[in-house]
Amino acid sequence: MGAVTLKVKFQDFEQITRSRSFSACVDGRAAVEKASLELLSSLSPMPKGVRLLGITLSSLNTQEEAEARQFSFALPT
């Protein structure tokens, strides 16, 4: 089981989280990006200015050695 969680902190310091759970471990970058963008799209349009966005991955498969990577993708407008 795995999960992707989106945390949004607004300019007025209010914060919200949205999460998507999977029946198996999250498999690869494409799945993380897709789930993250779907969570973010569900909040569009943003009701106020955003100061921070964060993505958390949980229940990762640690059996294989993973290479540390920086995720980079375009936010929907």
CYANA upper distance limits for C-alpha pairs under 8 A (distance plus 0.5 A):
  1 MET  CA     21 SER  CA      7.89
  1 MET  CA     22 PHE  CA      6.13
  1 MET  CA     23 SER  CA      5.28
  1 MET  CA     24 ALA  CA      4.55
  1 MET  CA     25 CYS  CA      5.42
  1 MET  CA     26 VAL  CA      8.22
  1 MET  CA     59 SER  CA      6.76
  2 GLY  CA     21 SER  CA      6.36
  2 GLY  CA     22 PHE  CA      5.59
  2 GLY  CA     23 SER  CA      7.24
  2 GLY  CA     24 ALA  CA      6.28
  2 GLY  CA     25 CYS  CA      4.99
  2 GLY  CA     26 VAL  CA      6.00
  2 GLY  CA     57 LEU  CA      7.99
  2 GLY  CA     58 SER  CA      6.16
  2 GLY  CA     59 SER  CA      5.16
  2 GLY  CA     60 LEU  CA      6.93
  3 ALA  CA     19 SER  CA      7.40
  3 ALA  CA     20 ARG  CA      6.08
  3 ALA  CA     21 SER  CA      4.76
  3 ALA  CA     22 PHE  CA      6.27
  3 ALA  CA     25 CYS  CA      8.25
  3 ALA  CA     26 VAL  CA      7.51
  3 ALA  CA     57 LEU  CA      6.38
  3 ALA  CA     58 SER  CA      5.75
  3 ALA  CA     59 SER  CA      7.20
  4 VAL  CA     19 SER  CA      6.21
  4 VAL  CA     20 ARG  CA      5.89
  4 VAL  CA     21 SER  CA      7.08
  4 VAL  CA     32 VAL  CA      7.46
  4 VAL  CA     35 ALA  CA      7.32
  4 VAL  CA     36 SER  CA      7.43
  4 VAL  CA     55 ILE  CA      7.39
  4 VAL  CA     56 THR  CA      6.27
  4 VAL  CA     57 LEU  CA      5.36
  4 VAL  CA     58 SER  CA      7.11
  5 THR  CA     17 THR  CA      7.31
  5 THR  CA     18 ARG  CA      6.19
  5 THR  CA     19 SER  CA      4.67
  5 THR  CA     20 ARG  CA      6.90
  5 THR  CA     36 SER  CA      8.07
  5 THR  CA     55 ILE  CA      6.09
  5 THR  CA     56 THR  CA      5.51
  5 THR  CA     57 LEU  CA      7.03
  6 LEU  CA     17 THR  CA      5.98
  6 LEU  CA     18 ARG  CA      5.69
  6 LEU  CA     19 SER  CA      6.65
  6 LEU  CA     36 SER  CA      7.20
  6 LEU  CA     39 LEU  CA      7.25
  6 LEU  CA     40 LEU  CA      7.86
  6 LEU  CA     53 LEU  CA      7.70
  6 LEU  CA     54 GLY  CA      6.22
  6 LEU  CA     55 ILE  CA      5.24
  6 LEU  CA     56 THR  CA      7.05
  7 LYS  CA     15 GLN  CA      7.55
  7 LYS  CA     16 ILE  CA      6.35
  7 LYS  CA     17 THR  CA      4.91
  7 LYS  CA     18 ARG  CA      7.13
  7 LYS  CA     53 LEU  CA      6.28
  7 LYS  CA     54 GLY  CA      5.50
  7 LYS  CA     55 ILE  CA      6.87
  8 VAL  CA     15 GLN  CA      5.99
  8 VAL  CA     16 ILE  CA      5.89
  8 VAL  CA     17 THR  CA      6.78
  8 VAL  CA     50 VAL  CA      7.53
  8 VAL  CA     51 ARG  CA      8.42
  8 VAL  CA     52 LEU  CA      6.47
  8 VAL  CA     53 LEU  CA      5.32
  8 VAL  CA     54 GLY  CA      7.08
  9 LYS  CA     13 PHE  CA      6.48
  9 LYS  CA     14 GLU  CA      6.41
  9 LYS  CA     15 GLN  CA      4.83
  9 LYS  CA     16 ILE  CA      7.21
  9 LYS  CA     50 VAL  CA      6.50
  9 LYS  CA     51 ARG  CA      6.28
  9 LYS  CA     52 LEU  CA      5.55
  9 LYS  CA     53 LEU  CA      6.95
 10 PHE  CA     14 GLU  CA      5.92
 10 PHE  CA     15 GLN  CA      6.54
 10 PHE  CA     48 LYS  CA      7.29
 10 PHE  CA     49 GLY  CA      6.25
 10 PHE  CA     50 VAL  CA      4.73
 10 PHE  CA     51 ARG  CA      5.81
 10 PHE  CA     52 LEU  CA      7.42
 11 GLN  CA     48 LYS  CA      7.88
 11 GLN  CA     49 GLY  CA      5.91
 11 GLN  CA     50 VAL  CA      5.90
 11 GLN  CA     51 ARG  CA      5.74
 18 ARG  CA     39 LEU  CA      6.95
 19 SER  CA     39 LEU  CA      7.72
 20 ARG  CA     35 ALA  CA      7.58
 20 ARG  CA     39 LEU  CA      8.16
 22 PHE  CA     26 VAL  CA      7.38
 25 CYS  CA     59 SER  CA      7.02
 25 CYS  CA     60 LEU  CA      6.53
 25 CYS  CA     61 ASN  CA      6.78
 26 VAL  CA     31 ALA  CA      7.11
 26 VAL  CA     32 VAL  CA      7.46
 26 VAL  CA     60 LEU  CA      7.39
 27 ASP  CA     31 ALA  CA      6.69
 27 ASP  CA     32 VAL  CA      8.28
 28 GLY  CA     32 VAL  CA      7.15
 29 ARG  CA     33 GLU  CA      6.64
 30 ALA  CA     34 LYS  CA      6.55
 31 ALA  CA     35 ALA  CA      6.61
 32 VAL  CA     36 SER  CA      6.50
 33 GLU  CA     37 LEU  CA      6.56
 33 GLU  CA     73 PHE  CA      8.06
 34 LYS  CA     38 GLU  CA      6.64
 35 ALA  CA     39 LEU  CA      6.72
 36 SER  CA     40 LEU  CA      6.70
 36 SER  CA     55 ILE  CA      7.69
 37 LEU  CA     41 SER  CA      6.40
 37 LEU  CA     75 LEU  CA      7.99
 37 LEU  CA     76 PRO  CA      8.37
 38 GLU  CA     42 SER  CA      6.78
 39 LEU  CA     43 LEU  CA      7.63
 40 LEU  CA     44 SER  CA      7.45
 41 SER  CA     76 PRO  CA      7.73
 46 MET  CA     50 VAL  CA      8.39
 62 THR  CA     66 ALA  CA      8.35
